[in-house]
Amino acid sequence: MRLVRQLLLYVIAIFAALVSIPSRADLVGLVLNVPSGPPGATLSFEGTLTNNTSSTVFLVMPSLLQTGGLTPDFSAFNTTSPLQLAPSETTGPIVLFTAVIDPATPVGTQIDALLSFTGGTDLADTGIAAQEFFVVNVTAPVGTPEPLSVSMLTFGFAACLGIRRRSSLFQGNPIR
């Protein structure tokens, strides 16, 4: 099933590239750190963008093509990324987008996605300037102990020590 989803994603990406202005995905290098999380979690996707050309490249708009399960929000990209990259300029790690994993997504699901940035050598370019395929793993939620259970455990341990000390005093034996 996963292979079928990946193939479908690749076919859609190739079709989109053929229908739009010819792809120039080598204009900007994209390195993406892919997080994982439980259903309902908000994930922050950080990465770096590097201009691979000898001219200024404008970044127009990000988009996410996926198999389902993520609700992306690109407002972080609009506030943290530069509008343009000078020749050989690198952004450094910035938040490219955030996404919420659908709460109904089963644990163990792998969400296949393709992140694309349109842009080019002027603001009117709408070709693909950068793209990256990635997989998000939906993990089980991590349980944390309740503060009350830790205090109850401490109180129980203290009570056991108190009972032992009291019984040893009645028997006349020192505590060892």
C-alpha positions, 0 to 999 in steps of 0.5 A: 500500500505504501509503495502504491502511495509513493508511486501515485505521489511521484506520478502527480509530481511529474504531471504537475511539473510537466503541466507547469512551467519547466522545472528548475529544481536545481535553482535552490538547494533544500535541506529539510529536517523531518520531525515525527509525532503522535496524532494531533501533534503540531510539527515544526519543519525546519530547513535551510535554503541555498541559492545554487546559481550566480544570480539572485533567486526569488522565492514566491510560494511554498506548497505541499503535495501529500498522501493525507494526514497533515494540515500545513500552515505556511505562515512561518515561511512567510515571516521567517524566510527571505523574499530573495536569496543572493548568489550562493546565499544560505538561509541557515536553519529557519522554520519553513512550515508547521503542520498538524497531524490529523488526530484520526491518523493511526499510529504507525502510519507513514505520510508521504509528502513533497514540499515545493517552492515556486520561484526563479530569477524574477518575481513573475517566475512560477516554476519549481525552484526547490523541492524535497520528498519526505516521509512523516512517521506517526508515532505513539504518544509518550506518557508522562507520569502525573505529578500526583503519582510521584508525590504519592510514591514519595509519601508511601516510601516515607510511610514505610520508613516510619512504620519500620522505625516505629516497630524497631523502637518497640522491639529495642533494636536499632535501625540498620 
